[in-house]
Amino acid sequence: MSEQVVITGVGPVTSIGIGRKSYWQSAVDGKSGAVRLDWPEEILRTMATKIGAPVRGFDSTQYGVPAKNLDILDPVSQFALAGTWLALEDAGLTTTVVDRKKSRSQVEGVEPSRLAVILGTGIGGITTTEESHGRWISTLSKPRCKRYSLPMLIPNAPAAQTAIRYGAEGECKTITTACAAGTMAIGDAFRLLRSGEADVAITGGTEALLTGSTGYSLLGFDLLRTLSTRNDEPERASRPFDRDRDGFVMGEGAGILILERLEFAKARGARRYAEILSYEANCDAYSIIMLEPDGKKIADLFRQVVRKAGLEPKDIAYINAHGTSTIPNDRIESRVFKQVFGSHAGSLAISSTKSMIGHAMGASGAIEAITTALTVATGVITPTINLDNPDPECDLDYVPRKAREARVQVAVSSSYGFGGHNSALVLTAV
C-alpha cells in the first residue's frame, strides 16, 4: 500500500512576510510586496521595468545561519536555509548542534538516512554569477574572484547546503524546471515518501533574483517584454486576470515545506496542515517561452491529477492558479479551467498568489503550495488583489481584492515553467 503524505511545517520567505504567521496575515490582508527598486539609477535607466517584489529586511543570521558562513552562501542558499529553519520549527522538529565549528545540526527523532532534501530553483546563484563573472571580465584578475564562486552559484547548492546543515543523509537533489521547479520538487518529495523510502522530506523552492543583484535577471525578462511597466504604481502592477494587466512583477524568496509519512507524523503527535493526495507533471513540448496556445497539455494535467487523487472535477473547491498577470497566459489558464471543469468551473474559487508576491520563479510554486495548504487548514481563501476590471475572457471567480472565508476540503496548486514544464498537486483537509 502507498504511504499517505502530509504537510506538517511551512517556512515562507517572501516580499510580504517571513515565517508562517507574518506571511499568512499579509496574504489574507491582500498586501503587495511590489516596490520601486532601489538599485543605482544607471541600472534602472536601461530597463523599461523599474519595479520588483524583493525580500526586504532579511537577515539570515536570525534564522540559524552563522554570520561566518555568509561569505560562502549565495542569497539563494540563504533563503533556503532560513526557510528550512522556519519550517522545521513550525513542524515542531527540534534541531541539535552536533558540530559547532562546521555549523552542523541534527533533526531530533529522524534517522538521518530517512531525511531527504528536494528543492527547486529556476536559476540558482545568479547573484554570485553576476559578481564573480563581472569581476573576471573587467579585470581578468584571479585574486579578485571569490574562491568559492563555483560552489556558491551551482543550482544544487541550496539543497546541498541544507542537507549539510541539518545532517540529511537521504536522497538530496535539485529540480531546475524554471517556474515549475518548486511544485515539481514537492511532487518528487511526495513520491519519495509515498514509496516509503524516507520518513521526512525538506522540500520546496528558492530563488534570489533581486537581493544583491546588479540587474541581469531583471534585464533578461525585460528583453522578453514579459514584465509590467506600471512603474509609478508598483503595488498595483501585478494584476492577474484583470483587463488592464501588462505583465508580471518579478519576485523572489523561498517556500520550504516539511512533508512526512502520515504514520510518522502521527507517532510524534505532529500538527498536520493538509494531506497531499496526488501529483502530476507533463510537458507542452511546444516552446521554450510560451504556453501551448490551446492549453491541451495543461488540461490533461488537471484531468490526470484529479483522477490520480481518486476524485471527480466536481470535488475540487479551490485552485491556486499560476496566474502570472500576462495577457496570453491568464487567458489560456481560464480556458483550461472551463474545458476541464465544465459547468463546475463557475463554482470554483480561484486566486493568484502572484498578485501579491510577484513571480518568484523557482520558488513561486512552493510558496503557492504553502498558501494552498493554509487555505485548506484555515478555511480562508487569499485574494487576487488588483482585480478591478476582469478580462472578459477570464470570467471565472478569481476571488477579487478581498480574502474569503470558505470551507475548502480539496484544492489544487498548479505551476507552469519556461520550456513547457507543467505540474500540479492536489491537497485535502485532514
N, C-alpha and C positions, 0 to 999 in steps of 0.2 A: 504494500500500500504506500502511496505517496504521502510524504510528511506535509502537514499544514504549516504555513509560514506566516508569522505575524510581525508587525512593526511595533517595537517597544520603546524606541527612543528617536528623537529628531534633533538635529543641530543645524538650523539655518543661519547662514551668514549672508546678509542681503543689504541692499541700499535702503530698506525701510525698517530694518531691525536685525539685531544679532541675538540669537537664542530664541527658544520657542515662545516664551511669553511676550517679549518685545516684538518679534516678527508677527505673531498671530494678532496681537492687538492692532498693530498698524495695518495689517491686511484686512481685518474686519472693519476698521475705520476708513478704509479706502485711501490710504496715503500714497503719494507718489514719491519715488526716490530720485526722480529726474531733476538735474540741475544744470546750469551753465558750467561747463568745465573750467577749472581754474588753471589751465595749462598756460604756458607762455604764449603771448599773442602771435609770435611768429609761427607757432604750430597751428593755432586755430585759424589764422588768416588763410591758410592753404585749404581749409576744409569748408565745404558747404554746410556741414553739420558741426555745431559747436557745443552740443549737449550730450549728456550721458547720465547713467544711474550708477555712480561708483559707490563702493562700500566706504562710508565715512566714519571717522572716529575709531578706526580699527587698530588695535594693539594686540598682536598675537601673544605677547607675554602674559596677558590677562587670562589666557586660555591654555596654560600649561606649556607654552613654547619658551624654553630658556633663551634669555637675551643673547647668550654667547653663540647660539645657533642661527641667529637671524641672517648673518652674512653668507650662509651656505644654503638658504632656503628662498627660492623664488616666491613671490606673493601667492602664486597658485598653490604651492605646498603649504604656505602659512594658513591660507583659507581652509584647506582640507584638514589640517591638524587642529585648528580652532573648532571647526565644525564637528570633528570626531570627539574632541574633549567635551563639547556641549552635549552631543548625542549620547555618549556613554554615561554622563552624569544624569541626563534626562531619563535614561533607561534604568537607572539605579544600579549600574555596574561600577563597582569600586576598582580603582587602579592603585597599584602599589609600586613605588620606585624600587627597581632591582639593581640599577647601575646609575648612580647619580652623575658620575663623570661623563658617561655616554648618553645621558638623558633618556634612559630606557625604563619603561614600566611594564607591569603585567596586569592583565584584567583578571581580577579575582573570580574564582568559580568557573572559569572557562579554560579547558585544556588548550594550550597554545596551538597544537596541531589541528584543533577543531574550530579555530578562529580564522575567518577568511577576510580579505580586504579586496573589494572590487569597486574601483572608482572610474568615473568617466571624465574626460576633458576634451574639448574641441581642439585646442592648440597646445596647451601645456605652458612652459615657462617663457612666454613671449617677452616679458619684461627683461629677463636675463639675456635673451637673444638680441633684443634691441641694444641693450647696454654693451654687451661684450662685442658684438659684431661692429657696433658703431665705433668703439674704441680701436678695434683692429683695423678697420678700413681707413680711419682717419689718421692713425699713427704708425701702423704696421709694427707696433711695439709689443713684443711678447710680455714684458713685465706689466704693461698697462691692462692686460686682460686678466680677469679673475681666474685663479687656478681651478676653481670648482664650477666654472661656467657650464661645462657639458653635463655633469650630473645634476645641475640645477634646472636646466632647460628641457631635458628629455621628458616627454609626456608621462612616462611611468613614474616620475619622481614623487608625485603626491601619494600614490598608492604605496610605493616602496618606503617612503619616509614614515607613513602611517603605520605600516607593518613593523618597521624597526622600532618606532617609538613605543608601540604597545605590545610587542612580542607576539605578533600574529604569524604563526608558522604554517597556517593552512594555505589554500590557494590565494595567490595575490596577483592581480593583473589590472591593466588599464584598458578601457574601451575608448577609442577615439573615432566616434562616428558623428562628428560635428554637433549639431544642436539636439541630436537624439542620444548623445552619449550618456547623460545622466540616467535617463529612463532605461536604456539598454543595460547599464551597469546594474541597476536594481533588478532587472529581469534576469540577468545572469546569476546574481546572488540568490534570487528566488529559486532558480533551477538547481543550484548547488545545494541549498538547504533542503529543497523538496526531495532530492535524491538521497538525503541522509549523509552527505559527505562532509558536512560541517554542522555545528550547533548554532553558531553566531556568525553573522557577517556584518562588517562595517562597509557600507556601500553608499552610492550617490554620485554627485558630480561636483567639479570645481573649475573655476575659470577666473583669471585675473587679467582683464584687458584694459583697465583704466588706472588702477593703483600703481603708481611708479612708472607708468608708460610714457613714452615720448611720442605716442600717437600713431604708430604703424598699423595697429589692428583697426583703429577707427578709420584711418586712411583707406585701408583695404575695402571696407564696406562703403565708405564714401565714394570710392571709384565705381562701385557697383550700383550706386544710386538707390540703395535699399533703405537708407536712414531718413528719419524725419528731419526736416529743416525748420521746424517751428521753434527757432532759437530764442524768440522773445517770450515764449510760454513753455518752458521745458516740462513743467508739471502737467501740462495738458497735451503734450506731444504724442504720447503713446495712447492711441485710441482705437483698439481693435473693434472691428465690425461697424465703425462709425463712418458715415458718408464722407467726412472731411479728413480722414486719415491720409497721411502722406509718407508712411514708412515707419520702421521700428526705431526704438531708442536702445542703444547699446547699454547693457548692464553687466554685472559681474557678481562674483560671490561663490558660495558653496551651499550645497544641500546634502547633509550627511544623515543617513538613517541607520539604525540598528535593527537588523532582521534576525529573528530567532525561529528555530523549530518550535511549534506550539507547545509540545510536551516539555521542552527545555525551559521555555518561558514560564509555564505553569509551575514547574518544580521549584523555581526560585521566587514564585509569587510576583512576577513582573506585571506591571500595568500594560495593557495592550490597546493601542490606538485603533488598529484595523488589521484585518487579515487580507493577504494577497491571494486572490483566487486563481488568477491566470495572468499570463504574459504572452505577447505575440509580437513578432517582428517580421518585416519583409522589405523589399526594395522596389522602387519605381523602375529602376534601370532606364531612366529617361534623360536626366540632365544633371550636371554637377551643381547647378544653382537652383533651377526651377522645379516646382512640383509638377507632376504629370497633370495636364490641364483637366482631364476628365475625372481625376481622383480615384481611378479604378482600384489601384493597389491599397490606397488608404481605406477605401470602402471594404475591400477584402480583409484588411487588418482588423477593422472593427467587428466584422461578422465573425472572424475566427476567434478573437479574444473573448467575445461574449459566449461563443459556442464552447470554447475550452473551459469556461467557468461553469458550464452546465446550466446556462441561463438563456433566456429569450431577450430580444431587444427591448421588449416592454418592461423588463425587470430593472433596467438602468434608470436611475433617478437624476444623476448629475454627471456632467462631463467637464473636466478641467481641460479646456481646449488649448491647442498650440497657440492660436490667437496672437499672431505676430504684430498686427497692425499694418500689414502691407496689403495693397488692394487685391492682387490676384489670390494670395494665399487664404485670406479670410473668406473670399467668395467660394473657392474650391472646398474649403472645410465645411462651409454652410451647406453646399450642395451634397457633400458626402453624408452629413447628418440626416438630410431629408431622404437620400437614397436608402440608407441602412435602416433608419428607424421608422420610415413611412409616416403613418398618421400619429405615431407616438412622439415624433420629433417635436411637435408643438407642446408637448407636456414635459419635455426635458428642461432642466435648469442647466445652463451652460455659462461658464465665465472664463475670463483670461487673466491669469496672474501677471502676465507681462504688461498689462495696462498699468501696473503699479511698480514693479521691479525692473522693467525693461527686459530686454532679451539677454539673459546671462549665458547664452550659448551652451557649452557642455554642462553647465550647472543648472540650466533652466528646467529641464525635465525633472531633476531631483527635487528642486525647490517646489515645483508644482505637485510632485507626488506627496511631499510633506503637507502641502496645502490641502490636497485631496484627503489625506489620512485624517487631518484635523477637522475637516468638514464632516467626515463620516463619524468622527468621535464626538463632536460638539453639537452637531445639528445646525451649524451656521455656514451658509454659503457666502464666500467672499465675492465682492462685486467686480464687474468690468467697469472701471472708472472711465470718465471722459466719453462715455457712450451717450452722446446728447442727441444725435440725429442718425438713427440706424440706416445703414446702407440698405436700399430696397431689396438687394439680393442676399442680405443677411438678416432675414426677418424671423429669427427664432428668439427664444427667451434667453438673452445673454446677461441676465441679472444686472441691469444698468445702474451704475452710480452708487447704489447703496447695498450693503450686505442684507441677507435674507435668512430668517430662521426657517428651517425646514428639516424634517427627518429624512436623512439620506441613508438608505440601507445598502445600496450598491452604487458605486461610482467608477468612472473610467478616467485615467490620466493618460494623455497621448502626446507624442513628440515626433517631429519630422526634421531630418537634417539634410544639409547640403550633400548631394550625391544620391539622394533618393532613399535614405535610411528612415524607415517608418517603425514606430514602436508604440505599444500601449499596455497598460496594466489595468486590471480590474480589482478593486478594493471593496471590501464589505465590512459592515459594522460587526463588532464582537461583543 
